[in-house]
Each structure stands twice: as C-alpha cells, then as structure tokens.
Amino acid sequence: MADDATENENEPVEWPITNELDLHAFRPSEVSSLLPEYFLECRKRGIFEVRVVHGKGTGALRVGVHRLLETMEEVADWHWPAGQGSGGWGATWVRLRR
C-alpha cells in the first residue's frame, strides 16, 4: 500500500495567482518552467506587475531568475532591487507585456 505522500507527489499543486511569487517554496530546478507558467496565468487575470521573491542568500537564484527574465518575451522589463519595503535585494519587480 502506497502512502498518501508518495501518491500525491507528482500531482499538480494549486497555487494562488497574485502579484507576488515567493520562490522559497520551490526548488531552483523548477524556476525555469514555473516563471513562464505563472506569468501566463497573471496576464490572463490582468496582473501585469509581479514581485518575484528570490531571497538574498548567495545570489545564485537571483542570477538565474534574472537570466531567465532576459529571455522571456512576455516580460516588458524588470527592476532589481525591489526597493525598501518590497524586499530590497531579495526581490525583483517584473512588468509583463499586456
């Protein structure tokens, strides 16, 4: 008999779509597929500014996120650091194309 955790491990998880995506809950290997999917859902809902929280840490996740943002056609522009009160060095504001 398989336990519930194993059975549900590969099922999609419903994640609320808001103007903030906190990457702390995800593995770095998931980010390259997560960001395009999340931004697509944001645009469908009329959300065109998203704060991506990547944390301060070593900066590896931030660098990976920024490299990905540079390649995404749906990204109009982005700003890092996010500013005081918005996560500073640990977050990036992303503006999506309408």
C-alpha positions, 0 to 999 in steps of 0.5 A, a space after each residue: 500500500 502506497 502512502 498518501 505522500 508518495 501518491 500525491 507527489 507528482 500531482 499538480 499543486 494549486 497555487 494562488 495567482 497574485 502579484 507576488 511569487 515567493 520562490 522559497 517554496 520551490 526548488 531552483 530546478 523548477 524556476 525555469 518552467 514555473 516563471 513562464 507558467 505563472 506569468 501566463 496565468 497573471 496576464 490572463 487575470 490582468 496582473 501585469 506587475 509581479 514581485 518575484 521573491 528570490 531571497 538574498 542568500 548567495 545570489 545564485 537564484 537571483 542570477 538565474 531568475 534574472 537570466 531567465 527574465 532576459 529571455 522571456 518575451 512576455 516580460 516588458 522589463 524588470 527592476 532589481 532591487 525591489 526597493 525598501 519595503 518590497 524586499 530590497 535585494 531579495 526581490 525583483 519587480 517584473 512588468 509583463 507585456 499586456 
